[in-house]
Amino acid sequence: MAKKKPQGGGGAPEWLVTFADLMSLLVCFFVLIISFSIQDKQKMQVVAGSMKDAFGVTDSSRKVGVIEVQGIPIRDYMKDISQVEQDLDSDFSEESHDRKRKQGPEANTHETMEADIERPRQFATAAASLRQAWQEMPEINEISNNIILEESEEGLNIMLVDQDGRSMFREGSKYPYETTRRLLAKMAPVLAQMPNRVEITGHTTAGGRTVDPSYSGWDLSSERANVARQILAEYGMPADQFYAVIGKSDTEPLFPNDPYLASNRRVEILLKAEAPPVPPDHKP
């Protein structure tokens, strides 16, 4: 019996149709990529400018220079861009000042203003450095009430104050306790790094008694101040940094309402708020 031939004409296989569709899609994809890569430079600049306006970016600039480095004249665009110079206020004189927009004597007071700001900042740094140095002492918690740091117009005043039950110096003596000596030793490197001069003042309480009647509070207060100076010098403070060593006896109590209070006995180390002195060998 003879076999029947398949009905219908021949055609492309189904996989070939699918492959052709895939190739068509890929061609379209690459055409789109190429079309997107061809950009209108002028339109892109317009779009970029619109985005700057939308986000509030309004850089003020001026194009300068019309000739290339090699001498070729360029008219379509300018190579270099510089900021537009700010207009000066007409109410001020023409004296130039780099750090101020307004010019003139009113604008040139920045040095005084900076000094008023910088001085407390400098003293705050010194106070922080002193506290950090003292933290290395094991007994710092016990003597923390004996230390008072006070900023004033005169400068940073460091007071070593007696308290009831704990004194910084031996009774009636110019020599400090070992803890006080270590306290001063820790201070010396910090103060030595400062440009300010140092004034040391000793104070005693009213009614203080000494073994020798001829040895008064004036002697005791001045000698305690001088011993403090000697310890600071021993641990690194230069001799020319000391401004004065003063003994005031009981004439300036810390608590005027109670001149007999133990806290009136103190040694003050004042880091003076003044310009550093000019060295003797300085030649302008």
C-alpha positions in Angstrom: 0.0 0.0 0.0 1.4 3.4 -1.0 2.1 6.1 1.6 0.3 9.4 1.4 2.2 12.5 1.0 1.7 15.2 3.7 -0.8 17.8 2.7 0.1 21.6 2.5 3.1 23.4 1.3 6.5 23.6 3.2 7.4 26.6 5.4 10.0 28.0 7.8 10.4 26.1 11.0 8.8 27.6 14.1 12.1 28.2 15.8 13.3 30.3 12.9 10.3 32.6 13.2 11.0 33.1 16.9 14.6 33.8 16.2 13.7 36.4 13.5 11.4 38.1 16.0 14.2 38.2 18.5 16.6 39.7 16.0 14.1 42.4 15.1 13.7 43.4 18.7 17.5 43.5 19.2 17.8 45.8 16.1 15.2 48.1 17.5 16.9 48.2 20.8 20.3 49.2 19.3 18.6 51.8 17.1 17.1 53.4 20.2 20.5 53.3 22.0 22.2 55.0 19.1 19.4 57.6 18.8 19.7 58.4 22.6 23.5 58.8 22.3 23.2 61.5 19.7 22.5 64.6 21.9 21.8 68.1 21.0 24.4 70.1 22.9 22.5 73.3 22.9 19.3 71.6 24.1 21.2 69.8 26.9 22.6 73.2 28.1 19.1 74.6 28.1 17.9 71.6 30.2 20.8 71.9 32.6 20.1 75.6 33.0 16.5 74.9 33.8 17.5 72.3 36.4 19.8 74.9 38.0 17.0 77.4 38.2 14.7 74.8 39.6 17.1 74.0 42.4 18.0 77.6 43.1 21.6 77.3 41.8 22.4 80.7 40.4 26.2 81.0 40.2 27.2 84.4 39.0 30.0 84.2 36.5 31.4 86.1 33.6 33.2 84.6 30.6 36.6 86.2 29.9 39.3 85.9 27.2 38.6 85.7 23.5 41.9 84.2 22.3 43.2 80.7 22.8 46.7 80.1 24.3 48.1 79.4 20.8 46.6 82.7 19.5 43.6 81.2 17.6 40.6 83.6 18.0 37.6 81.9 19.4 34.1 83.5 19.1 31.6 80.6 19.7 32.6 80.2 23.4 35.0 81.6 25.9 37.5 79.3 27.6 38.0 80.8 31.0 35.3 81.7 33.5 35.8 83.9 36.5 33.5 85.0 39.3 31.9 88.4 38.9 33.6 91.0 41.2 31.4 92.1 44.1 30.4 95.7 44.2 31.6 97.7 47.1 29.2 99.7 49.3 29.5 103.4 48.5 29.0 104.2 52.2 32.5 102.9 52.9 35.9 104.1 51.8 38.0 102.3 49.2 40.5 100.8 51.7 40.9 97.2 50.7 40.1 94.4 53.1 40.4 90.7 52.0 38.1 89.2 54.6 35.2 91.7 54.5 32.7 92.7 51.8 32.3 96.2 53.1 35.4 98.3 52.9 36.7 101.0 55.1 37.5 101.8 58.8 34.2 100.2 59.9 35.1 96.9 58.3 38.7 96.9 59.5 37.9 96.4 63.2 38.2 92.6 62.7 41.5 92.5 64.6 39.9 93.8 67.8 36.8 91.6 67.4 39.1 88.6 66.8 41.1 89.3 69.9 37.9 89.5 72.0 36.9 86.1 70.7 40.3 84.5 70.6 41.3 85.3 74.1 38.5 83.4 75.9 39.1 80.5 73.5 42.8 80.5 74.3 42.1 80.5 78.0 39.5 77.8 77.7 42.1 75.6 75.9 44.6 76.3 78.7 42.0 75.4 81.4 41.1 72.2 79.5 44.8 71.3 79.2 45.4 71.9 82.9 42.4 69.7 83.9 43.7 67.0 81.7 47.2 67.1 83.2 45.7 67.1 86.7 43.6 64.0 85.9 46.8 62.0 85.9 47.2 62.6 89.7 45.7 59.8 91.8 44.6 62.2 94.5 42.9 64.7 92.2 39.4 63.9 93.4 40.5 64.7 97.0 42.0 68.1 96.2 39.5 69.1 93.4 37.8 71.5 95.8 41.1 73.3 96.4 41.4 74.3 92.8 39.5 77.2 91.4 39.8 78.3 87.7 38.4 81.8 87.1 38.4 83.9 83.9 38.3 87.6 84.2 39.3 90.7 82.3 42.8 90.3 83.8 43.2 86.8 82.4 42.9 83.2 83.6 43.3 83.0 87.4 44.3 79.6 88.8 43.7 79.6 92.6 45.1 77.0 95.0 42.9 77.5 98.0 42.9 76.1 101.5 39.8 74.4 102.7 38.7 73.3 106.2 40.6 70.1 106.8 42.9 70.3 103.8 45.6 73.0 103.3 47.9 73.5 100.3 50.8 74.7 102.4 52.0 73.6 105.8 50.7 75.7 108.6 52.7 78.9 109.1 55.3 77.7 106.5 56.2 78.7 103.0 56.7 75.1 102.0 53.8 73.3 100.3 52.6 69.8 100.9 53.9 67.2 98.4 50.5 67.0 96.7 50.6 70.8 96.1 54.1 70.4 94.7 53.0 67.8 92.2 50.0 70.0 91.3 52.3 72.8 90.4 54.6 70.5 88.6 51.8 69.3 86.3 50.9 72.9 85.6 54.3 74.1 84.5 54.5 72.4 81.0 51.0 73.6 80.2 51.7 77.2 81.2 55.1 77.2 79.5 53.3 76.6 76.1 51.3 79.8 76.5 52.6 83.1 75.3 51.1 85.0 78.3 53.1 86.1 81.2 52.3 84.9 84.7 51.7 86.8 87.9 51.8 84.9 91.2 50.2 86.3 94.3 50.1 84.9 97.9 47.3 85.5 100.3 46.8 84.7 104.0 43.9 84.9 106.4 43.3 87.6 109.0 44.5 86.7 112.5 47.2 84.3 111.4 49.9 83.5 113.9 53.5 82.5 113.4 56.2 81.3 115.8 58.3 84.4 115.1 56.4 87.6 115.8 58.5 89.5 113.3 57.5 87.1 110.6 54.2 88.6 109.4 51.6 87.6 106.9 53.4 89.8 104.3 56.4 87.6 104.6 54.5 84.4 104.5 52.3 85.3 101.5 55.2 86.6 99.4 57.4 83.6 100.2 54.6 81.1 99.4 54.2 82.9 96.0 57.9 82.8 95.4 58.1 79.1 96.3 55.3 78.4 93.8 57.4 80.3 91.2 60.4 78.2 92.0 58.5 75.0 91.5 57.0 76.1 88.2 60.5 77.2 87.0 61.9 73.9 88.1 59.5 72.0 85.9 59.8 73.9 82.7 58.5 77.5 82.9 61.0 80.0 81.4 62.2 82.8 83.7 61.1 85.6 81.3 57.5 84.3 81.5 57.1 85.4 85.1 55.7 88.9 85.3 55.6 89.4 89.1 55.6 87.6 92.5 53.5 89.4 95.1 52.5 88.9 98.7 49.3 90.6 99.8 48.9 89.1 103.3 45.2 89.4 104.3 44.4 92.6 102.4 42.3 90.9 99.7 40.3 88.1 101.2 38.5 85.8 98.8 35.5 86.0 101.2 35.4 89.6 102.5 32.4 88.8 104.8 34.5 86.3 106.7 38.2 87.3 106.7 39.1 84.5 109.0 37.8 81.7 106.7 40.5 79.2 105.7 39.6 79.6 102.0 41.1 83.1 102.1 44.5 81.4 102.3 45.5 80.9 98.7 48.1 81.2 96.0 46.9 82.7 92.8 48.6 82.1 89.5 47.3 84.6 86.9 47.8 83.9 83.2 47.7 87.5 82.1 45.4 88.7 79.3 47.9 90.8 77.4 50.1 90.7 74.4 53.3 88.8 74.9 56.4 91.0 75.6 58.8 91.8 72.8 62.0 89.8 73.2 65.0 92.0 74.1 66.9 90.9 71.0 64.0 91.7 68.6 64.8 94.1 65.8 61.8 95.5 63.8 
